[in-house]
Each structure stands twice: as C-alpha cells, then as structure tokens.
Amino acid sequence: MPTTASAAHSLADVTASNSTLSRFLHGLPGVDAVGLEARAASLGTRSIKTTAKAYAIDLAISMVDLTTLEGADTPGKVRALGAKAVRPDPTDRTTPTTAAVCVYPDMVAVAKEAVAGSGVKVASVATAFPAGRAALEVKLADVRDAVSAGADEIDMVIDRGAFLAGHYLKVYDEIVAVKETCGAARLKVIFETGELSTYDNIRRASWLGMLAGADFIKTSTGKVAVNATPANTLLMLEAVRDFRAQTGVQVGVKPAGGIRTSKDAIKFLVLVNETAGEDWLDNHWFRFGASSLLNDLLMQRQKLATGRYSGPDYVTVD
C-alpha cells in the first residue's frame, strides 16, 4: 500500500486528461456480481435483537435525511416536515432528531427556519435534479441559490449521459465546480445507480465522485425504478473504505429510495459495520434518504418500549 502522500499525488495525476482518467477508472478491479450479491444477502440475514435493536433503531433515526421532493410541496408541508425532524415523536423526548431535512432550493429558507436551533441540517437537491439535463451555468446557479438560502448540504446529480458516453473528465470537472460553489456546505454526489446499468460502472462512478471531492456518494434520486439496494450500497461502502485506505480521506455514503422499514434500515447498518467499519456508523458519514422510513422506525421504537404496536395513526402521515 503506498503512503497517503504518494497515493494522493498519483491520484491527482489520473485527472490530467479524459484518457488518463478513463484508464484509471477502467483499471479498477472488475466487480464479481454473484459474489457481491451473495455477500449482501448473507449480511442481510444477521439477527439483531433487544438492546442492539433499540440502539440500531435510534441510530437509524439519527441518520435519516427526511425528504420531500414533490412538485406539490408547500411551505406548510415543509414546516411540518421540519417540526417532525426536530421532534420525531412528540410524546417521547428521548427520540433522536433526524440528521437533516431535504428539500428543493426554493424551500430551503422555509426549512431553515423550521429547524432553527435544533442541530438538524437542511439539505437541498440541486444541479437540475433529478435529470441533471442543464448547462453547467444553470446547475451552478441552482447551487448558489440553495447555499445563499442557508443550505448546509447540497445533493447534486451527475450527468449520467456524459458518464455512460465515457466523458469522465466532463463529469469530474462539473463535480469540482459544484464543490467549489458549495463553499462550506457539504456535497453529496448522486449517481442514479439504476441508470448506470452495471456494478463496474457504479464502482467507477464512486471513485470518480471521490476524486472530485465529494463529501458523500449517494445511490439515487428516488425518482427511478431501481434505487438503493443492499448490493449497490455494499459496493459503494467498499469504495469509500478503499479510498480512505489509499488517500486518508473519509467519504460518506447515502443510500436513497426504497428503504421503508426498520428491518431494511438495520440490514444497511450491518452492511456499514461489516464493510466500512464503525467509523462510518455516525450520521456525519452515513445517511438514509427517505420519506416513509421514519414512521416505521418510530412504530418499532414504541413497540420495543411498550410491547405493542400503536399502528400507523401513532405517527404523522407525510
């Protein structure tokens, strides 16, 4: 294993041109799809009980980016979402807050006011989310609007068309430009793994995003048929683990879309612990992009505390 300094220098060299970047990304080890899916499935069978389950549920709540990304979003809906993020269970003050609320840029100011003083972050999608089909100047303006309104985090989408066409340096340069525009805001880079077709492409996108300065790599927008899966998240966890080993830089992971139950969330936490390790078991380094997951976590939490389910009326309907 090279030293961190020499590794960082060699990785800087790979972004000198599209051809050098392409050679590097296509030189990454190929993904054994059967082995990857088998390991993800095996880790998903781990049984988590009693106190460990209670700990995992609270940890999962603290990792939720509570999200509303609909054309019909209103200030009232965003304020209600912010209130829920700050106090997920109004009857139990021991319930952790969520990590963040995630909204469109025009709702950032409303969300910021709703969570003021709580420690809950405001994340905003940008760069012509979810398709990303816009000129770079438009994407950067989108980011500037969100940051100026108070966004703590920016979730950007890569240009999947450019990536799939092999224009890796174009994608890299866009991420670098967005990162610079973010200023102090942390940057999550969304790959839309369901559109990348292969595990090899997901591995390449992971390394490309990290080379460009992503603070998080994120599976998906939640707007396509295939979103976060245990296998694609496992692959991205392997990438951040290996990237830190080579460069000394830690990058977070955010699976998004399709994670709806406590059982699902706990399976993903097992993946984190067994693949990247305990350093990622913190909401600074791992998040769930979700809207309905929090409700199930709250119901399961109450079940552990009281021995019975309260039913869906116990939680708010988002």
C-alpha positions in Angstrom: 0.0 0.0 0.0 1.5 3.4 -1.0 1.8 6.2 1.6 -1.0 8.6 1.8 1.0 11.5 0.3 2.3 9.4 -2.7 -1.2 7.9 -3.2 -2.8 11.4 -3.3 -0.2 12.6 -5.8 -0.7 9.6 -8.1 -4.4 10.0 -7.9 -4.1 13.7 -8.8 -2.3 12.6 -11.9 -5.1 10.5 -13.2 -7.4 13.5 -13.7 -4.9 15.2 -16.0 -7.0 14.3 -19.1 -10.0 12.2 -20.1 -7.8 9.4 -21.3 -5.8 9.1 -18.1 -9.0 9.2 -16.0 -10.6 6.6 -18.3 -7.6 4.3 -18.0 -7.7 4.6 -14.2 -11.4 4.0 -13.9 -11.4 1.1 -16.3 -8.3 -0.3 -14.5 -10.2 -0.7 -11.3 -10.9 -4.4 -10.4 -14.0 -5.8 -12.0 -16.9 -6.5 -9.8 -17.9 -10.1 -9.1 -21.7 -9.6 -9.3 -22.5 -13.0 -8.0 -20.2 -12.7 -5.0 -21.3 -9.1 -4.3 -25.0 -10.0 -4.2 -24.3 -13.2 -2.2 -22.4 -11.2 0.5 -25.1 -8.5 0.6 -27.7 -11.2 1.0 -25.7 -13.0 3.7 -25.2 -9.9 5.8 -28.9 -9.2 5.5 -29.7 -12.4 7.5 -27.9 -11.2 10.6 -30.3 -11.2 13.6 -30.3 -8.1 15.7 -32.2 -8.4 19.0 -33.2 -6.5 22.1 -30.8 -3.8 23.2 -28.8 -4.0 20.0 -32.0 -3.5 18.0 -33.0 -0.5 20.2 -29.6 1.0 19.6 -29.8 0.4 15.8 -33.3 2.0 15.6 -32.1 5.2 17.4 -29.0 5.3 15.2 -31.1 4.9 12.1 -33.4 7.7 13.1 -30.4 10.0 13.6 -29.2 9.1 10.1 -32.4 9.9 8.2 -32.5 12.8 5.7 -36.3 13.4 6.0 -37.2 14.2 2.4 -39.9 15.8 0.4 -39.2 16.4 -3.3 -42.5 16.9 -5.0 -43.9 19.5 -7.3 -46.8 20.0 -4.9 -44.6 20.9 -1.9 -45.9 23.9 0.0 -44.3 26.0 2.8 -46.8 24.4 5.2 -45.7 20.9 4.3 -42.0 21.8 4.6 -42.6 23.4 8.0 -44.4 20.3 9.2 -41.6 18.1 7.9 -39.1 20.3 9.8 -41.1 20.0 13.0 -41.1 16.2 12.6 -37.3 16.2 12.0 -36.7 18.1 15.2 -39.1 16.1 17.3 -40.0 12.9 15.5 -42.1 11.6 18.5 -43.7 14.5 20.4 -44.7 12.1 23.2 -41.1 10.9 23.8 -38.3 13.5 24.1 -35.7 10.8 24.2 -36.2 10.1 20.5 -33.3 11.4 18.5 -33.7 14.1 15.9 -33.1 13.2 12.3 -29.9 14.2 10.5 -31.5 16.6 8.1 -34.5 17.7 6.1 -34.0 17.6 2.3 -36.0 19.9 0.0 -35.9 21.8 -3.3 -33.8 25.0 -3.3 -36.9 27.3 -3.2 -37.9 25.7 0.1 -34.6 25.9 1.8 -35.3 29.2 3.7 -38.6 27.7 5.0 -36.9 24.5 6.1 -34.0 26.5 7.7 -36.5 28.5 9.8 -38.4 25.3 10.8 -35.3 23.6 12.2 -33.5 26.6 13.7 -31.6 25.9 16.8 -32.1 22.2 16.7 -28.9 20.9 15.0 -30.9 19.4 12.2 -29.3 20.2 8.9 -31.0 21.5 5.8 -30.1 19.6 2.6 -31.1 20.7 -0.8 -31.1 18.9 -4.2 -29.6 21.0 -7.0 -27.9 20.8 -10.4 -31.3 20.4 -12.3 -32.4 17.5 -10.1 -33.3 14.7 -10.9 -32.3 14.5 -14.6 -29.3 16.9 -14.5 -30.0 18.0 -18.0 -29.0 21.6 -17.9 -26.0 23.7 -18.8 -23.2 23.9 -16.1 -24.0 27.6 -15.5 -27.6 26.8 -14.7 -26.5 24.0 -12.4 -24.1 26.3 -10.5 -26.9 28.9 -10.2 -29.1 26.3 -8.7 -26.4 25.5 -6.1 -25.8 29.2 -5.4 -29.5 29.8 -4.7 -29.7 26.9 -2.3 -26.5 27.8 -0.4 -27.4 31.5 -0.2 -30.8 30.5 1.3 -28.9 28.6 4.0 -28.5 25.0 2.8 -26.0 23.1 4.9 -25.7 20.3 2.4 -26.1 20.0 -1.4 -27.2 16.8 -3.1 -26.2 17.1 -6.8 -26.8 14.7 -9.7 -24.1 13.7 -12.1 -24.6 13.9 -15.9 -25.3 10.2 -16.5 -25.3 10.7 -20.2 -21.8 12.0 -20.2 -20.6 9.3 -17.8 -22.1 6.5 -19.9 -20.5 8.0 -23.0 -17.1 7.9 -21.4 -16.8 11.6 -20.9 -15.4 11.1 -17.4 -13.4 14.4 -17.2 -16.6 16.4 -18.0 -18.4 14.7 -15.1 -15.3 15.2 -12.9 -15.0 18.9 -13.8 -18.7 19.5 -13.0 -18.4 17.9 -9.6 -15.3 20.0 -8.9 -17.1 23.2 -9.9 -20.2 22.3 -7.8 -18.0 21.6 -4.8 -16.3 24.9 -5.1 -19.7 26.7 -5.4 -20.9 24.9 -2.2 -18.5 26.8 -0.1 -18.9 25.4 3.5 -21.8 23.2 2.5 -21.1 19.5 2.3 -21.6 17.9 -1.1 -23.4 14.6 -1.8 -22.9 13.3 -5.3 -25.8 11.2 -6.7 -25.0 8.6 -9.3 -28.5 7.3 -10.1 -27.2 3.8 -9.9 -30.4 2.4 -11.5 -29.3 4.1 -14.7 -25.6 3.1 -14.7 -26.5 -0.5 -15.7 -23.5 -2.4 -14.3 -21.7 -2.8 -10.9 -18.5 -1.9 -12.7 -20.0 1.5 -13.6 -21.1 2.0 -10.0 -17.6 1.4 -8.8 -16.1 3.8 -11.4 -18.7 6.5 -10.5 -17.8 6.1 -6.8 -14.1 6.6 -7.4 -14.8 9.5 -9.9 -17.0 11.3 -7.3 -14.5 10.8 -4.5 -11.6 12.0 -6.7 -13.6 15.1 -7.5 -14.1 16.0 -3.8 -17.5 14.5 -2.9 -18.2 14.6 0.9 -20.8 11.8 0.3 -21.5 9.5 -2.5 -25.3 8.7 -2.9 -27.0 5.9 -4.8 -30.0 7.6 -6.3 -32.6 10.3 -6.6 -35.6 8.1 -5.6 -37.2 9.0 -8.9 -36.4 5.9 -11.0 -37.4 2.3 -10.8 -34.2 0.9 -9.2 -32.8 2.9 -6.3 -30.8 1.8 -3.3 -30.2 -1.9 -2.9 -28.0 -3.8 -0.4 -25.7 -4.8 -3.2 -25.0 -1.4 -4.8 -24.7 0.2 -1.3 -22.2 -2.6 -0.3 -20.2 -1.8 -3.4 -20.1 1.9 -2.6 -19.1 1.1 1.1 -16.2 -0.9 -0.3 -15.2 2.1 -2.4 -15.1 4.6 0.5 -13.2 2.1 2.6 -10.6 1.6 -0.1 -10.4 5.3 -0.9 -9.6 6.1 2.7 -7.1 3.4 2.9 -5.3 4.8 -0.1 -5.7 8.6 0.5 -6.5 9.1 4.2 -9.7 10.9 3.1 -13.0 9.6 4.6 -16.2 10.0 2.4 -19.8 9.3 3.5 -22.4 7.1 1.8 -26.1 7.8 1.4 -28.5 5.1 0.1 -31.7 6.7 -1.0 -35.1 5.4 -2.4 -36.9 2.2 -1.5 -35.7 1.9 2.2 -39.1 1.9 4.0 -38.9 -0.4 7.1 -36.8 -0.7 10.2 -35.8 -4.1 9.1 -34.4 -2.7 5.8 -32.5 0.1 7.7 -30.9 -2.3 10.1 -29.7 -4.5 7.2 -28.0 -1.5 5.8 -26.4 -0.7 9.2 -25.0 -4.2 9.3 -23.5 -3.6 5.8 -21.9 -0.4 7.1 -20.4 -2.1 10.2 -19.2 -5.2 8.4 -17.8 -3.4 5.3 -16.6 0.1 6.0 -16.4 -0.3 9.8 -17.5 1.6 12.9 -16.1 4.9 11.8 -19.0 5.2 9.4 -21.7 4.4 12.0 -22.4 8.0 12.5 -24.7 10.5 10.7 -21.7 12.5 9.7 -20.7 9.6 7.4 -23.9 7.6 6.7 -27.4 8.8 5.8 -30.7 7.3 4.7 -32.5 9.3 2.0 -36.1 8.5 2.9 -39.6 9.9 3.5 -41.6 7.0 4.9 -38.8 5.1 6.7 -39.0 7.3 9.8 -42.6 6.3 10.5 -41.8 2.7 10.7 -38.7 3.3 12.9 -40.9 5.3 15.3 -43.5 2.5 15.5 -40.8 -0.2 16.0 -39.2 2.0 18.7 -42.5 2.3 20.6 -43.1 -1.5 20.2 -39.7 -2.1 22.0 -40.7 0.4 24.8 -44.2 -0.7 25.4 -44.5 -4.2 23.9 -47.3 -3.3 21.5 -47.7 -1.5 18.2 -49.7 1.7 18.1 -50.4 1.4 14.4 -49.9 4.0 11.7 -52.1 6.6 13.4 -49.3 7.0 16.0 -47.2 8.8 13.5 -47.8 11.7 11.2 -48.6 10.9 7.5 -46.0 12.7 5.3 
